[in-house]
């Protein structure tokens, strides 16, 4: 799989997709399914893994839930691919206005989509209101 195809899923979309949760919109699920059906990855920013660890530390998720969520990321032929927070992502954060999106996790996830030229699957209305990246929900 290549990091130049597919979609980027934010943390909620990733969790809801794995759990087959009704909170994931039908069109978001279809976009993620379409990526996997065509052999393209659903890209997850490394920031999502950090955010999930943070949620364990906050008590929102158990360590077992963390393992279940992240366990799919290291599997050969997984539908998911983890994108690193590299220089391109760090520079793309500047394209996500802080006054519009205050959450640093969200800014880095959006910057991942920008740096890869992919659409972002997100319910976040602040991110959906941006000119870039394009969003799906």
C-alpha contacts under 8 A as a table, 3 or more apart, distances in Angstrom:
res1	aa1	res2	aa2	distance
1	X	39	X	7.39
1	X	40	X	6.33
1	X	41	X	6.37
1	X	81	X	7.93
2	X	5	X	6.15
2	X	40	X	7.43
2	X	41	X	7.33
3	X	6	X	7.55
3	X	41	X	7.40
3	X	43	X	7.36
3	X	81	X	7.65
3	X	83	X	7.41
3	X	116	X	6.94
4	X	116	X	6.05
4	X	117	X	7.33
4	X	118	X	7.56
5	X	40	X	5.87
5	X	41	X	6.80
5	X	118	X	7.05
6	X	35	X	5.26
6	X	36	X	7.97
6	X	40	X	4.86
6	X	41	X	4.99
6	X	42	X	5.70
6	X	43	X	6.97
6	X	118	X	6.82
7	X	31	X	7.84
7	X	32	X	7.02
7	X	35	X	6.93
7	X	41	X	6.89
7	X	42	X	5.23
7	X	43	X	5.88
7	X	113	X	7.74
7	X	118	X	5.49
7	X	119	X	5.35
7	X	120	X	6.09
7	X	121	X	6.98
8	X	42	X	5.80
8	X	43	X	4.47
8	X	44	X	5.87
8	X	45	X	7.57
8	X	112	X	7.65
8	X	113	X	5.83
8	X	118	X	6.47
8	X	119	X	6.19
8	X	120	X	4.81
8	X	121	X	6.08
9	X	12	X	7.89
9	X	13	X	5.57
9	X	14	X	5.69
9	X	42	X	6.55
9	X	43	X	6.17
9	X	44	X	5.76
9	X	45	X	8.00
9	X	120	X	5.80
9	X	121	X	4.74
9	X	122	X	6.64
10	X	13	X	5.35
10	X	14	X	6.11
10	X	44	X	6.98
10	X	45	X	7.77
10	X	48	X	7.11
10	X	106	X	7.71
10	X	109	X	6.44
10	X	120	X	7.03
10	X	121	X	6.16
10	X	122	X	5.70
11	X	14	X	5.14
11	X	15	X	6.25
11	X	44	X	7.87
11	X	48	X	5.43
11	X	51	X	7.78
11	X	52	X	7.92
12	X	15	X	5.18
12	X	16	X	5.97
12	X	122	X	7.41
12	X	123	X	7.98
13	X	16	X	5.17
13	X	17	X	5.82
13	X	24	X	6.36
13	X	28	X	7.87
13	X	121	X	6.53
13	X	122	X	6.19
13	X	123	X	7.70
14	X	17	X	5.25
14	X	18	X	6.28
14	X	44	X	7.55
15	X	18	X	5.32
15	X	19	X	6.18
15	X	69	X	7.03
16	X	19	X	5.04
16	X	20	X	5.73
16	X	21	X	4.77
16	X	22	X	7.53
16	X	23	X	6.66
16	X	24	X	5.69
17	X	20	X	5.04
17	X	21	X	6.46
17	X	24	X	6.69
17	X	29	X	6.71
18	X	21	X	7.75
18	X	69	X	7.36
20	X	24	X	7.75
21	X	24	X	5.94
22	X	25	X	6.95
24	X	28	X	6.43
24	X	29	X	6.41
25	X	28	X	5.17
25	X	29	X	6.21
25	X	137	X	6.20
26	X	29	X	5.16
26	X	30	X	6.07
27	X	30	X	4.94
27	X	31	X	6.11
27	X	136	X	7.50
27	X	137	X	5.91
28	X	31	X	5.14
28	X	32	X	6.29
28	X	121	X	6.25
28	X	122	X	7.87
28	X	136	X	6.10
28	X	137	X	4.79
29	X	32	X	5.14
29	X	33	X	5.99
30	X	33	X	4.93
30	X	34	X	5.88
31	X	34	X	5.03
31	X	35	X	6.35
31	X	136	X	7.76
32	X	35	X	5.21
32	X	36	X	6.49
32	X	42	X	6.44
33	X	36	X	5.17
33	X	37	X	5.86
34	X	37	X	4.99
34	X	38	X	6.15
35	X	38	X	5.40
35	X	39	X	6.34
35	X	40	X	4.81
35	X	41	X	6.10
35	X	42	X	6.54
36	X	39	X	4.98
36	X	40	X	5.34
36	X	41	X	6.07
36	X	42	X	6.99
36	X	79	X	5.77
37	X	40	X	7.44
39	X	79	X	7.76
40	X	79	X	7.52
41	X	79	X	5.39
41	X	80	X	5.33
41	X	81	X	5.90
42	X	79	X	6.07
42	X	80	X	4.77
42	X	81	X	6.23
43	X	80	X	5.68
43	X	81	X	4.83
43	X	82	X	5.76
43	X	83	X	6.46
44	X	48	X	6.52
44	X	80	X	6.78
44	X	81	X	6.02
44	X	82	X	4.82
44	X	83	X	6.05
45	X	48	X	5.40
45	X	49	X	7.38
45	X	82	X	5.55
45	X	83	X	4.83
45	X	84	X	6.30
45	X	85	X	7.16
45	X	109	X	5.91
45	X	112	X	6.50
46	X	49	X	5.31
46	X	50	X	6.58
46	X	82	X	5.82
46	X	83	X	5.78
46	X	84	X	5.33
46	X	85	X	6.39
47	X	50	X	4.96
47	X	51	X	6.03
47	X	85	X	7.24
47	X	105	X	6.44
47	X	108	X	7.02
47	X	109	X	6.75
48	X	51	X	4.94
48	X	52	X	6.12
48	X	105	X	7.59
48	X	109	X	7.53
49	X	52	X	5.06
49	X	53	X	6.28
49	X	70	X	7.15
50	X	53	X	5.09
50	X	54	X	6.23
51	X	54	X	4.94
51	X	55	X	6.23
51	X	105	X	7.20
52	X	55	X	4.97
52	X	56	X	6.40
52	X	61	X	7.86
52	X	66	X	6.65
53	X	56	X	5.09
53	X	57	X	6.40
53	X	66	X	7.03
54	X	57	X	5.02
54	X	58	X	6.21
55	X	58	X	4.91
55	X	59	X	6.15
55	X	60	X	5.13
55	X	61	X	5.84
56	X	59	X	5.03
56	X	60	X	5.70
56	X	61	X	4.64
56	X	62	X	5.61
56	X	63	X	6.20
56	X	66	X	6.99
57	X	60	X	7.65
58	X	61	X	7.77
59	X	62	X	6.65
61	X	64	X	7.98
61	X	65	X	5.91
61	X	66	X	6.56
62	X	65	X	5.12
62	X	66	X	6.31
63	X	66	X	4.96
63	X	67	X	6.18
64	X	67	X	5.03
64	X	68	X	6.15
65	X	68	X	4.99
65	X	69	X	6.09
66	X	69	X	5.16
66	X	70	X	6.01
67	X	70	X	5.24
67	X	71	X	5.38
68	X	71	X	5.19
68	X	72	X	7.28
69	X	72	X	6.51
70	X	73	X	5.46
70	X	74	X	7.69
71	X	74	X	6.20
71	X	75	X	7.23
72	X	75	X	5.53
72	X	78	X	6.50
72	X	80	X	7.41
73	X	78	X	6.51
73	X	80	X	5.90
73	X	81	X	6.60
73	X	82	X	7.09
74	X	78	X	7.28
75	X	78	X	5.26
78	X	81	X	7.30
83	X	112	X	7.41
85	X	88	X	7.84
85	X	89	X	5.62
85	X	90	X	6.73
85	X	108	X	7.81
85	X	112	X	7.41
86	X	89	X	5.36
86	X	90	X	6.17
87	X	90	X	4.94
87	X	91	X	6.09
88	X	91	X	5.26
88	X	92	X	6.09
88	X	115	X	5.87
89	X	92	X	4.97
89	X	93	X	6.36
89	X	108	X	6.91
89	X	111	X	5.32
89	X	112	X	5.28
89	X	114	X	7.76
89	X	115	X	5.64
90	X	93	X	5.47
90	X	94	X	7.81
90	X	108	X	7.39
90	X	111	X	7.36
91	X	94	X	5.93
91	X	95	X	7.95
92	X	95	X	5.32
92	X	96	X	7.31
92	X	111	X	4.92
92	X	112	X	7.51
92	X	114	X	6.55
92	X	115	X	6.15
93	X	96	X	5.39
93	X	97	X	7.99
93	X	107	X	5.97
93	X	108	X	5.91
93	X	110	X	7.62
93	X	111	X	4.99
94	X	97	X	6.65
95	X	111	X	7.32
95	X	132	X	7.84
96	X	100	X	7.64
96	X	101	X	6.95
96	X	107	X	5.97
96	X	110	X	7.19
96	X	111	X	6.92
96	X	130	X	7.71
96	X	132	X	7.86
97	X	100	X	5.36
97	X	101	X	6.15
98	X	101	X	5.02
98	X	102	X	5.10
98	X	107	X	7.85
99	X	102	X	6.19
100	X	126	X	6.41
101	X	104	X	7.86
101	X	106	X	7.18
101	X	107	X	6.50
101	X	126	X	6.08
101	X	127	X	6.89
102	X	106	X	7.94
102	X	107	X	7.50
103	X	106	X	5.38
103	X	107	X	6.34
104	X	107	X	5.02
104	X	108	X	6.21
105	X	108	X	5.31
105	X	109	X	6.20
106	X	109	X	5.07
106	X	110	X	6.04
106	X	127	X	7.86
107	X	110	X	5.16
107	X	111	X	6.00
108	X	111	X	4.83
108	X	112	X	6.14
109	X	112	X	5.05
109	X	113	X	6.66
110	X	113	X	5.20
110	X	114	X	6.29
110	X	120	X	6.90
110	X	127	X	7.44
110	X	133	X	6.56
111	X	114	X	4.87
111	X	115	X	5.95
111	X	133	X	7.85
112	X	115	X	5.19
112	X	116	X	6.19
113	X	116	X	5.23
113	X	117	X	5.84
113	X	118	X	4.97
113	X	119	X	6.12
113	X	120	X	5.91
113	X	133	X	6.26
114	X	117	X	5.04
114	X	118	X	6.46
114	X	119	X	7.96
114	X	132	X	6.88
114	X	133	X	5.35
115	X	118	X	7.93
117	X	133	X	7.70
118	X	133	X	7.32
118	X	134	X	7.56
119	X	133	X	6.11
119	X	134	X	4.95
119	X	135	X	5.35
119	X	136	X	6.80
120	X	133	X	6.56
120	X	134	X	6.24
120	X	135	X	4.64
120	X	136	X	6.10
121	X	135	X	5.71
121	X	136	X	4.80
121	X	137	X	6.05
122	X	127	X	7.49
122	X	128	X	7.34
122	X	135	X	6.55
122	X	136	X	6.31
122	X	137	X	5.93
123	X	128	X	7.40
123	X	136	X	7.98
123	X	137	X	5.87
124	X	127	X	5.45
124	X	128	X	6.21
125	X	128	X	4.81
125	X	129	X	6.00
126	X	129	X	5.24
126	X	130	X	6.98
127	X	130	X	5.48
127	X	135	X	7.57
128	X	134	X	7.49
128	X	135	X	5.64
128	X	136	X	7.88
130	X	133	X	6.93
130	X	134	X	7.84
131	X	134	X	6.90
132	X	135	X	7.99
